[in-house]
Structures are given as structure tokens and as C-alpha cells.
Amino acid sequence: MPADREVLTVEFKIHFLKPAKTDRLIAVGQVIQAGRTLTVCDGSVFDATRTRLLARMTATMMAVDATSS
């Protein structure tokens, strides 16, 4: 993200699918669609063996001009 831009969350949704009974969590995220203003992202959280999907996330982010204080 350029220094003159900030990010606002337009929509954020999390689905908690299973309890996190594991020593370590593995989170994987990706940008699904990046536009000039809106960006749609997706994320998944797995257990340490990466065999159990524990949570899913979808977010829509908006890039805006940074404001100086």
C-alpha cells in the first residue's frame, strides 16, 4: 500500500467452523480481486497439520487517500 493511501473495511465476515484444539495455527490469505478502490480478500485458518479447516474469512477493503493530522 502506498504511503499516501489508507485502508477501510467495507465488509468483514468470519465463519468459525471448528474449535482450535491445536498447538499451532496456519493462516492463508489471498486477494481475490483487486480494483482501483475495492479489494476482495479471502482467508482460511487450519490446524497444525493443515488437514482441518477451522475458520474462513472474507473481507472487502477500500483504499482511500490518507488524511494528514
Contacts in CASP RR format, 6 or more apart in sequence:
PFRMAT RR
TARGET T0000
AUTHOR 0000-0000-0000
METHOD contacts of the structure
MODEL  1
MPADREVLTVEFKIHFLKPAKTDRLIAVGQVIQAGRTLTVCDGSVFDATR
TRLLARMTATMMAVDATSS
1 7 0 8 1.000
1 63 0 8 1.000
3 66 0 8 1.000
4 65 0 8 1.000
4 66 0 8 1.000
5 63 0 8 1.000
5 64 0 8 1.000
5 65 0 8 1.000
5 66 0 8 1.000
6 63 0 8 1.000
6 64 0 8 1.000
6 65 0 8 1.000
6 66 0 8 1.000
6 67 0 8 1.000
7 61 0 8 1.000
7 62 0 8 1.000
7 63 0 8 1.000
7 64 0 8 1.000
8 61 0 8 1.000
8 62 0 8 1.000
8 64 0 8 1.000
9 59 0 8 1.000
9 60 0 8 1.000
9 61 0 8 1.000
9 62 0 8 1.000
10 38 0 8 1.000
10 60 0 8 1.000
10 61 0 8 1.000
10 62 0 8 1.000
11 58 0 8 1.000
11 59 0 8 1.000
11 60 0 8 1.000
12 57 0 8 1.000
12 58 0 8 1.000
12 59 0 8 1.000
12 60 0 8 1.000
13 57 0 8 1.000
13 58 0 8 1.000
13 59 0 8 1.000
14 55 0 8 1.000
14 56 0 8 1.000
14 57 0 8 1.000
15 55 0 8 1.000
15 56 0 8 1.000
15 57 0 8 1.000
16 54 0 8 1.000
16 55 0 8 1.000
17 53 0 8 1.000
17 54 0 8 1.000
17 55 0 8 1.000
17 56 0 8 1.000
18 52 0 8 1.000
18 53 0 8 1.000
18 54 0 8 1.000
19 54 0 8 1.000
20 45 0 8 1.000
20 47 0 8 1.000
20 54 0 8 1.000
21 47 0 8 1.000
22 47 0 8 1.000
22 48 0 8 1.000
22 49 0 8 1.000
22 52 0 8 1.000
22 54 0 8 1.000
23 48 0 8 1.000
24 47 0 8 1.000
24 48 0 8 1.000
25 45 0 8 1.000
25 46 0 8 1.000
25 47 0 8 1.000
25 48 0 8 1.000
25 54 0 8 1.000
26 45 0 8 1.000
26 46 0 8 1.000
26 47 0 8 1.000
26 48 0 8 1.000
26 50 0 8 1.000
27 43 0 8 1.000
27 44 0 8 1.000
27 45 0 8 1.000
27 46 0 8 1.000
28 43 0 8 1.000
28 44 0 8 1.000
28 46 0 8 1.000
29 41 0 8 1.000
29 42 0 8 1.000
29 43 0 8 1.000
29 44 0 8 1.000
30 41 0 8 1.000
30 42 0 8 1.000
30 43 0 8 1.000
31 39 0 8 1.000
31 40 0 8 1.000
31 41 0 8 1.000
32 40 0 8 1.000
32 41 0 8 1.000
32 42 0 8 1.000
33 39 0 8 1.000
33 40 0 8 1.000
34 40 0 8 1.000
36 63 0 8 1.000
37 62 0 8 1.000
37 63 0 8 1.000
38 60 0 8 1.000
38 61 0 8 1.000
38 62 0 8 1.000
38 63 0 8 1.000
39 60 0 8 1.000
39 61 0 8 1.000
39 62 0 8 1.000
39 63 0 8 1.000
40 58 0 8 1.000
40 59 0 8 1.000
40 60 0 8 1.000
40 61 0 8 1.000
41 57 0 8 1.000
41 58 0 8 1.000
41 59 0 8 1.000
41 60 0 8 1.000
41 61 0 8 1.000
42 56 0 8 1.000
42 57 0 8 1.000
42 58 0 8 1.000
42 59 0 8 1.000
43 56 0 8 1.000
43 57 0 8 1.000
43 58 0 8 1.000
44 53 0 8 1.000
44 55 0 8 1.000
44 56 0 8 1.000
44 57 0 8 1.000
45 53 0 8 1.000
45 54 0 8 1.000
45 55 0 8 1.000
45 56 0 8 1.000
45 57 0 8 1.000
46 52 0 8 1.000
46 53 0 8 1.000
46 54 0 8 1.000
47 54 0 8 1.000
END
